[in-house]
């Protein structure tokens, strides 16, 4: 009936009301209306132990507070344990695994030197001159008269200083502090005035200066023997650097002059089993079973009979007696692809003694990357490998020093490999290289060059643990026939026969070898297992419970966002729309309104209401988007006051009768 009445009045049909959602209908994504609803739903339905106690005892505030504190404490303890576990994992600890293996072993390379630096014929005259200067220096400093003067008549040091720089001098030790002087007795004062030298009051050294002589220092030694050897060695290096090749020709050096007998695994050695090189300080050296050997030796049985046995000639030929002060031989055991650093890893053999060296192989595999500072092949180390061998830490350190030597001093050190387009140091061409070298050596020892930092350890290392045994050889009862056989077969003639021979045995003590390998102490599997154990300990739940917790946090964030968005809209959108819209409509004249505004004035209808009616009908303007079409003029003519009330289709909104009505 109401609809028919509206049609008769020309108002049109009544708009249909929007459909209301029923309880059976559900949206695709729904969120709780408040934090309380979310919290109650989570505590009632989660599988985490103890959470339901927060809501089931809500009528007892003491129990609720107790369980809330207990739950938060357990939650905090669990995540504190999580922090400990993650901290341990990201510290990348390692575990050392020791494995014992038994198999045939490759026999290592063995390098042996005769400790006789070679006297080259090309520099023979200069070496003889150096010997004469050294003998005269020993006489001036120590009153030692040597009978080994070579050839020509010796000259005084004053005549030789012009041709030989950096003379060896005696330097006075600085006086002790004044507070220590009363401790000196009268006898010591008499000795100071005595012509006899007090050996504790002076040192031996030689002066070194830079290029323009603006800075000089003395390289001093408290031991006279060390000072003479180092001074002689310094001049010997300068003389040796003038040679293009420091290796003597095969005709000048024969293996038979040094090694009387060689056997491995009870079989005689041949020329293909060794290689030769010359060391400036240790003389002629031979490497057995090196990388140049076509067939590497294999050890299938342990014991002295299944190793390498050498009979050596250890007599001192006095090639350069002031450079080499020991007799015997120098031996080093190393890998086939590693250079022989006789200074670092070698040991000396004593003449007249049989030395038996038993070996035990050990291998070490380190973890690189985050677990350790090591390199696999040295390709990631910022130092060029000057040796034709695999990467080792000693190879890198020596190459690093040589690079700094070339950079700072302009020449290369003769004991290390020579790079291209570089020459060895010689004070005839580089008069200040000694000053630069000793300064650089001091910086190298204190790691100011950074070589020990740059040169990282290799990840895989193979070494040999050695143990030695000594016995007198040959014995008193057998020395006669042994020396006779050596003299017949090897032309061995020496007055003190025992000091001229030595015997060396190198063998594997056992074929078992130990492999030390590193492995991650805490892996990802271990970390997840520990995290799950802690979660189960404190909450007695599983991975799905973690998902429930994540869902709870997500819902919490969404509800917070929606509440903030609702507050933002109510604060900045709704009040602004009502207030500013009312002002705009109230201040707009009727002539300027658009055509869709109603052009009919209120004077066409019944007399306007009184002032009380105006105040009762004042309200914010309607939303323009919800207004319908303009009504006809006949609908505005009313016989009662209802013409000024809001009728359809502007349902639920009212305007002031003073201004035109917009549909």
C-alpha positions in Angstrom: 0.0 0.0 0.0 2.8 2.3 0.8 4.4 1.6 -2.5 1.1 2.3 -4.4 0.6 5.6 -2.5 4.2 6.7 -3.4 3.4 5.9 -7.1 0.2 8.0 -6.9 2.1 10.9 -5.4 4.7 10.7 -8.2 7.6 9.7 -5.9 8.3 6.5 -7.7 8.8 3.0 -6.1 10.5 2.7 -2.7 14.2 1.7 -3.1 14.9 -1.8 -2.0 16.8 -2.2 1.3 20.3 -3.8 1.0 20.4 -7.5 1.8 21.7 -8.4 5.3 24.3 -11.2 5.6 23.1 -14.3 7.3 25.0 -16.4 9.8 25.5 -19.1 7.3 27.4 -16.8 4.9 31.2 -16.4 5.5 33.7 -14.2 3.7 36.9 -15.5 2.2 39.1 -13.8 4.7 37.8 -12.8 8.1 39.5 -11.2 11.1 38.5 -10.8 14.7 36.9 -7.5 15.8 39.2 -6.9 18.8 42.3 -8.0 20.5 40.3 -9.8 23.2 38.5 -12.0 20.6 41.7 -12.8 18.9 43.5 -13.7 22.2 40.6 -15.9 23.4 40.4 -17.7 20.1 44.1 -18.4 20.1 44.3 -19.6 23.7 41.3 -21.9 23.3 42.4 -23.5 20.0 46.3 -23.5 20.0 48.3 -26.6 20.7 50.9 -24.7 22.8 50.8 -26.0 26.3 49.7 -23.6 29.0 48.0 -21.1 26.7 44.5 -22.3 27.6 45.2 -21.5 31.2 45.2 -17.9 30.4 41.4 -17.9 29.5 40.0 -20.8 31.4 40.9 -19.1 34.7 39.8 -15.6 33.7 37.4 -15.4 36.6 40.3 -15.9 39.0 42.7 -13.0 38.4 45.4 -14.4 40.6 45.7 -17.6 38.6 45.5 -15.7 35.3 48.3 -13.4 36.4 50.3 -16.4 37.6 49.9 -18.3 34.3 50.6 -15.2 32.3 53.9 -14.6 34.1 54.8 -18.2 33.9 54.0 -18.3 30.2 56.0 -15.2 29.5 59.0 -16.5 31.5 59.0 -19.8 29.6 58.7 -17.8 26.3 61.7 -15.6 27.3 63.8 -18.5 28.4 63.1 -20.4 25.2 64.2 -17.5 23.0 67.2 -16.9 25.2 68.2 -20.4 24.5 67.5 -19.8 20.8 69.9 -16.9 20.8 72.6 -19.1 22.4 72.0 -21.7 19.7 72.1 -19.2 16.8 75.2 -17.6 18.3 77.0 -20.9 18.5 76.0 -21.8 14.9 77.2 -18.5 13.4 80.5 -18.7 15.3 81.2 -21.7 12.9 82.9 -24.1 15.4 84.7 -27.1 14.0 85.3 -30.6 15.3 88.6 -32.5 14.8 88.1 -36.0 13.4 91.1 -38.4 13.7 91.1 -41.3 11.3 93.7 -44.1 11.1 94.4 -45.6 7.7 96.7 -48.4 6.5 97.8 -48.7 3.0 100.8 -48.5 0.7 102.6 -45.2 1.1 104.4 -43.0 -1.4 107.9 -42.5 -0.1 108.6 -38.8 0.4 111.3 -36.8 -1.3 114.7 -36.6 0.6 117.1 -33.7 0.0 120.7 -33.9 1.3 123.4 -31.3 1.1 127.1 -31.6 1.7 127.5 -28.3 3.6 130.4 -27.2 1.3 129.6 -24.0 -0.5 131.2 -24.1 -4.0 134.2 -22.0 -4.9 133.5 -20.9 -8.5 136.3 -20.4 -10.8 134.7 -17.3 -12.3 134.9 -15.4 -9.0 138.0 -17.2 -7.5 140.1 -14.1 -7.4 137.4 -12.0 -5.6 136.9 -14.8 -3.1 140.6 -15.0 -2.4 140.7 -11.2 -1.9 137.7 -11.5 0.5 139.6 -14.2 2.4 142.6 -12.0 2.8 140.6 -9.1 4.1 138.8 -11.4 6.5 142.1 -12.7 7.9 143.5 -9.3 8.3 140.3 -8.2 10.1 140.5 -11.1 12.5 144.1 -10.2 13.3 143.2 -6.5 13.9 140.2 -7.3 16.1 141.2 -10.6 17.8 145.0 -10.8 17.2 144.4 -14.0 15.4 147.1 -14.9 12.9 145.8 -17.3 10.3 148.2 -19.5 8.4 145.8 -20.0 5.5 146.7 -16.8 3.6 146.2 -17.5 -0.1 148.7 -16.7 -2.8 149.7 -13.1 -2.8 151.1 -11.1 0.1 148.4 -9.8 2.4 147.7 -6.1 2.5 146.7 -4.0 5.4 143.1 -3.0 5.9 143.9 0.6 5.2 144.8 -0.4 1.6 141.7 -2.5 1.2 139.0 -0.2 2.5 138.8 1.8 -0.7 137.9 -1.3 -2.7 135.8 -3.1 -0.1 133.0 -1.1 1.4 131.4 -1.7 4.8 134.5 -2.8 6.8 134.0 -4.7 10.0 134.7 -2.5 13.1 134.8 -2.7 16.8 132.2 -0.5 18.5 132.1 0.6 22.1 129.0 -0.3 24.2 127.2 2.7 25.7 128.1 3.4 29.3 125.6 2.1 31.8 123.3 4.6 33.7 124.9 6.7 36.4 123.2 4.9 39.2 125.0 1.7 38.3 128.5 3.3 38.3 129.1 2.9 42.0 128.9 -0.9 41.6 132.1 -0.8 39.5 135.1 -1.7 41.6 138.6 -0.2 41.4 139.8 -3.3 39.7 137.5 -2.7 36.8 138.7 0.9 36.4 142.2 -0.4 36.2 141.2 -2.9 33.5 139.6 -0.1 31.5 143.0 1.7 31.4 144.8 -1.5 30.6 145.6 -2.2 27.0 144.0 -5.6 27.3 140.5 -5.6 25.7 137.5 -6.1 27.9 135.3 -8.2 25.7 132.1 -7.2 27.5 132.5 -3.5 26.7 132.3 -3.6 22.9 130.6 -5.2 20.0 131.5 -6.0 16.4 129.6 -4.7 13.4 129.6 -2.8 10.1 128.0 0.4 9.0 125.2 0.6 6.4 123.9 3.8 4.9 121.1 4.8 2.5 121.6 6.2 -1.0 122.5 9.8 0.0 124.3 8.9 3.3 121.7 10.9 5.3 120.8 7.9 7.5 123.2 5.2 8.7 123.2 2.5 11.3 125.5 -0.3 12.5 124.6 -3.9 12.1 126.2 -5.2 15.4 126.6 -8.6 17.1 127.6 -9.5 20.5 129.4 -12.6 19.3 132.5 -12.1 17.2 131.9 -15.4 15.4 128.4 -14.3 14.3 129.7 -10.9 13.3 132.5 -12.3 11.1 130.2 -14.9 9.5 127.5 -12.4 8.7 129.9 -9.8 7.4 131.6 -12.5 5.2 128.2 -13.7 4.1 127.1 -10.2 3.1 130.2 -9.8 0.8 129.9 -13.3 -0.4 126.3 -12.6 -1.6 127.5 -9.5 -3.5 130.2 -11.6 -5.2 127.9 -14.5 -6.0 125.3 -12.2 -7.6 127.7 -11.4 -10.4 127.3 -14.9 -11.7 124.6 -15.6 -14.2 124.1 -19.2 -13.1 124.9 -20.4 -9.6 124.8 -24.1 -10.4 128.2 -25.8 -11.1 128.6 -27.9 -14.2 128.2 -31.6 -13.9 131.8 -32.1 -14.7 132.9 -30.1 -11.6 130.6 -32.0 -9.2 130.1 -35.7 -9.2 127.6 -37.6 -7.1 130.2 -40.3 -6.3 132.3 -37.7 -4.5 129.6 -37.2 -1.9 127.5 -40.4 -1.8 129.3 -43.7 -1.6 126.3 -45.9 -1.6 122.5 -45.6 -2.1 119.8 -48.2 -1.8 116.1 -48.1 -1.5 114.0 -51.2 -0.6 117.1 -53.3 -0.9 117.7 -52.1 -4.5 120.5 -49.8 -5.7 119.7 -46.3 -6.8 120.4 -45.0 -10.3 120.8 -41.6 -11.8 117.1 -41.3 -12.6 116.2 -41.3 -8.9 117.8 -38.0 -8.0 118.1 -34.4 -9.2 120.9 -31.9 -8.4 120.9 -28.2 -7.4 123.3 -25.9 -5.6 122.5 -23.9 -2.5 124.7 -20.8 -1.8 125.1 -21.7 1.9 124.7 -25.5 2.0 126.6 -26.4 -1.2 125.7 -29.2 -3.5 122.3 -30.7 -2.8 120.6 -33.9 -4.2 116.9 -34.6 -4.1 116.0 -38.3 -4.1 112.5 -39.4 -5.3 111.6 -35.9 -6.3 109.0 -34.7 -8.7 111.4 -35.3 -11.6 111.5 -39.0 -10.8 109.6 -41.0 -13.4 108.6 -43.7 -11.0 108.0 -42.7 -7.5 109.1 -45.0 -4.7 106.4 -46.9 -2.9 106.7 -48.4 0.6 104.7 -51.6 1.0 106.6 -52.7 4.2 107.8 -50.8 7.2 111.3 -51.1 8.7 114.8 -50.0 8.1 115.4 -52.5 5.3 112.5 -51.2 3.2 113.6 -47.6 3.3 116.4 -45.4 1.9 120.0 -46.1 3.0 122.8 -43.7 2.2 126.6 -43.8 2.9 127.9 -40.3 2.8 131.3 -38.6 2.5 131.3 -35.9 5.2 134.9 -34.6 5.1 135.3 -30.9 4.9 137.0 -29.8 1.8 137.6 -26.3 3.1 136.1 -24.7 0.0 135.0 -21.6 2.0 135.9 -22.2 5.6 134.7 -18.7 6.8 131.2 -19.3 5.4 130.7 -23.0 6.5 131.6 -23.7 10.1 130.1 -27.1 10.5 130.9 -30.5 9.1 128.6 -33.3 8.1 125.5 -33.1 5.9 122.2 -31.4 5.9 119.0 -33.5 5.3 115.4 -32.6 4.8 112.3 -34.8 4.3 109.5 -33.1 2.3 106.8 -33.8 -0.3 107.5 -34.2 -4.0 105.7 -31.0 -5.0 107.3 -28.9 -2.3 110.6 -27.0 -2.5 113.4 -27.9 -0.1 113.8 -25.1 2.4 117.0 -26.3 4.1 117.0 -23.4 6.6 113.6 -24.2 8.0 113.0 -27.9 8.0 116.5 -29.5 7.7 118.7 -31.2 10.2 122.4 -32.0 10.3 124.1 -35.4 10.2 127.0 -36.0 12.5 130.2 -37.6 11.0 131.1 -41.1 12.2 127.5 -41.8 13.3 124.7 -43.9 11.8 121.5 -41.8 11.9 118.2 -43.7 11.6 115.2 -41.6 10.9 111.8 -43.3 11.3 108.8 -41.5 9.8 105.1 -41.4 10.4 102.8 -39.8 7.8 100.2 -37.3 9.0 97.6 -35.4 6.9 95.5 -32.4 7.9 92.4 -31.2 6.1 91.1 -27.9 7.2 87.7 -26.3 6.5 87.8 -23.1 4.6 85.3 -20.4 4.1 83.5 -19.3 7.3 85.0 -22.1 9.3 88.7 -21.2 8.9 91.2 -18.9 7.3 92.9 -21.2 4.8 93.3 -21.4 1.0 93.0 -24.5 -1.2 95.6 -23.7 -3.9 96.7 -20.1 -3.1 94.8 -18.6 -6.0 93.0 -16.2 -3.6 96.2 -15.0 -1.9 97.4 -11.6 -3.1 101.0 -12.8 -3.5 102.6 -14.2 -6.6 104.1 -17.6 -6.3 107.7 -17.3 -7.4 108.4 -21.0 -6.9 107.5 -23.7 -9.5 105.7 -25.8 -6.9 102.3 -26.0 -5.2 101.3 -23.4 -2.6 102.6 -23.7 0.9 102.8 -21.0 3.6 106.6 -20.9 3.4 106.5 -20.5 -0.4 104.1 -17.5 0.0 106.1 -15.9 2.8 109.4 -16.0 0.8 107.7 -14.8 -2.3 106.1 -11.9 -0.4 109.5 -10.9 1.0 111.1 -11.0 -2.5 108.3 -8.8 -3.8 108.9 -6.2 -1.1 112.6 -6.5 -1.6 112.2 -5.6 -5.3 109.8 -2.9 -4.6 111.8 -1.2 -1.8 115.4 -1.9 -2.8 115.2 -2.2 -6.5 116.9 -5.6 -6.7 116.2 -9.3 -5.7 117.7 -11.3 -2.8 119.9 -14.0 -4.1 118.5 -16.8 -1.9 115.0 -16.5 -3.4 113.8 -17.0 -6.9 114.6 -14.3 -9.5 111.5 -12.7 -11.3 111.7 -11.6 -14.9 113.5 -8.3 -15.7 115.1 -8.1 -12.3 118.7 -8.6 -11.2 120.2 -9.8 -8.0 121.5 -7.2 -5.4 125.1 -6.1 -5.8 126.5 -3.0 -4.0 128.5 -2.2 -7.2 125.1 -1.5 -8.9 122.9 -0.9 -5.8 125.2 0.7 -3.2 122.5 1.0 -0.6 120.8 -2.4 -0.9 122.4 -3.6 2.4 120.8 -0.7 4.3 117.5 -1.5 2.6 117.7 -5.2 3.2 118.4 -5.1 7.0 115.7 -2.5 7.5 113.3 -4.7 5.5 114.3 -7.7 7.4 113.4 -6.0 10.7 110.0 -5.0 9.3 109.5 -8.5 8.0 110.3 -10.1 11.4 107.8 -7.8 13.2 105.1 -8.4 10.4 105.0 -4.8 9.4 105.1 -6.0 5.8 102.0 -8.0 6.3 103.4 -11.2 4.8 102.3 -13.4 7.6 98.8 -11.9 7.4 98.5 -12.3 3.6 99.9 -15.8 3.4 97.2 -18.0 4.8 97.6 -21.7 5.7 96.8 -24.3 3.0 93.6 -26.2 3.7 95.3 -29.6 2.9 98.8 -30.3 4.4 100.8 -33.5 4.4 103.7 -33.8 6.8 106.0 -36.4 8.3 106.7 -36.8 11.9 110.3 -37.8 12.4 112.1 -39.5 15.2 115.9 -40.1 15.2 118.2 -42.7 16.6 122.0 -42.6 16.6 124.8 -45.1 16.9 128.5 -45.1 16.3 129.4 -46.2 12.8 131.5 -48.0 11.9 132.2 -49.9 15.1 135.7 -50.4 16.4 135.8 -54.1 15.3 134.5 -53.4 11.8 136.0 -50.1 10.9 139.1 -51.6 9.4 137.5 -53.6 6.7 134.8 -51.0 6.0 137.4 -48.3 5.4 139.4 -50.6 3.2 136.4 -51.4 1.1 135.6 -47.7 0.7 139.2 -46.8 -0.2 139.3 -49.5 -2.9 135.9 -48.8 -4.4 135.6 -45.0 -3.9 139.2 -43.8 -3.7 138.5 -42.9 -0.1 141.8 -41.6 1.4 141.7 -39.5 4.6 143.8 -39.5 7.7 140.9 -39.3 10.2 138.6 -41.8 8.6 135.8 -41.7 11.1 135.2 -38.0 10.7 134.9 -38.4 6.9 131.9 -40.8 6.6 128.4 -41.0 7.9 125.4 -43.3 7.3 121.7 -42.3 7.0 118.7 -44.6 7.1 115.2 -43.2 6.4 112.1 -45.5 6.6 108.5 -45.7 7.6 108.0 -46.8 11.2 104.6 -48.2 10.2 102.3 -48.0 7.3 99.4 -46.6 9.4 99.0 -42.9 8.9 96.8 -40.5 10.7 94.4 -38.1 9.0 93.1 -35.1 11.0 90.1 -33.6 9.3 87.9 -30.8 10.4 84.1 -30.9 10.2 81.4 -28.4 11.2 80.6 -28.9 14.8 77.1 -27.4 14.4 75.3 -28.1 11.1 71.9 -26.9 10.0 70.4 -30.3 11.0 71.9 -30.0 14.4 70.7 -26.4 14.8 67.1 -27.4 13.9 67.2 -30.4 16.2 68.4 -28.2 19.1 65.7 -25.6 18.4 63.0 -28.2 18.3 64.3 -29.7 21.6 64.2 -26.3 23.3 60.7 -25.6 21.9 59.4 -29.0 23.1 61.1 -28.4 26.5 59.5 -25.1 27.2 56.1 -25.5 25.4 55.8 -29.1 24.5 54.7 -28.3 20.9 55.8 -29.0 17.3 56.4 -27.1 14.1 52.7 -26.7 13.5 52.6 -24.8 16.8 55.1 -22.4 15.4 52.8 -21.9 12.4 50.0 -21.1 14.8 52.2 -18.6 16.6 53.0 -17.0 13.2 49.3 -16.9 12.3 48.5 -15.2 15.7 51.2 -12.5 15.1 49.9 -12.0 11.5 46.3 -11.5 12.7 47.5 -9.2 15.4 49.3 -7.0 12.9 46.3 -7.0 10.6 43.9 -6.0 13.4 46.2 -3.2 14.4 46.4 -2.0 10.8 42.7 -1.9 10.4 42.2 -0.1 13.7 44.7 2.5 12.7 43.1 2.9 9.3 39.6 3.3 10.8 40.9 6.0 13.2 42.6 7.7 10.4 39.5 7.8 8.2 37.3 9.0 11.1 39.7 11.8 11.9 40.7 13.1 8.5 37.9 12.1 6.1 34.4 12.2 7.8 34.7 15.5 9.7 36.3 17.3 6.8 33.7 16.1 4.4 30.7 17.2 6.6 32.0 20.6 7.8 33.6 21.8 4.6 30.7 20.5 2.5 28.1 22.4 4.6 30.1 25.6 4.2 30.4 25.2 0.5 26.6 24.5 0.0 25.6 27.4 2.4 27.7 29.9 0.6 26.8 29.0 -3.0 24.0 31.1 -4.7 21.2 29.3 -6.4 22.0 30.8 -9.8 25.4 29.1 -9.7 24.2 25.7 -8.8 24.4 23.0 -11.5 21.4 21.9 -13.4 20.9 18.7 -11.4 20.1 20.9 -8.3 16.4 21.5 -7.7 15.5 25.0 -9.1 12.3 25.3 -7.2 12.1 27.7 -4.3 10.4 27.0 -1.1 8.1 30.0 -1.7 6.0 27.9 -4.1 4.7 25.8 -1.3 3.0 26.5 2.0 4.2 29.4 4.1 7.6 28.9 5.5 7.9 27.6 8.9 8.8 29.6 11.9 12.1 30.2 13.4 11.8 27.2 15.6 11.4 25.0 12.7 14.6 26.2 11.1 16.7 25.3 14.1 15.1 21.9 14.3 15.8 21.1 10.6 19.4 22.3 10.5 21.7 19.3 9.6 24.9 18.6 7.5 24.3 18.5 3.8 23.7 15.2 2.1 26.3 13.1 0.3 26.1 14.1 -3.3 26.8 10.7 -4.6 23.7 9.3 -3.0 21.2 11.9 -4.2 18.6 10.8 -6.7 16.8 12.7 -9.5 15.0 16.0 -8.8 11.4 15.7 -7.8 8.6 17.4 -9.7 7.2 20.9 -8.7 3.9 19.4 -7.7 5.6 17.3 -5.1 7.0 20.3 -3.3 3.4 21.8 -2.7 2.2 20.5 0.6 -0.7 21.5 2.9 1.2 20.6 6.0 4.6 21.0 7.4 5.8 17.7 6.0 6.9 19.4 2.8 10.0 20.6 4.7 10.9 17.2 6.0 13.1 14.7 4.2 11.1 12.4 2.1 12.2 9.7 -0.4 14.4 9.3 -2.3 16.7 11.3 0.0 16.2 8.8 2.8 18.0 9.4 6.1 19.3 12.9 5.3 17.9 16.4 5.8 18.8 19.9 4.6 18.0 23.4 5.7 14.9 24.8 4.0 16.7 28.1 3.5 18.8 26.8 0.7 17.7 24.8 -2.4 17.5 21.1 -2.0 19.8 18.9 -4.0 18.6 15.4 -4.9 
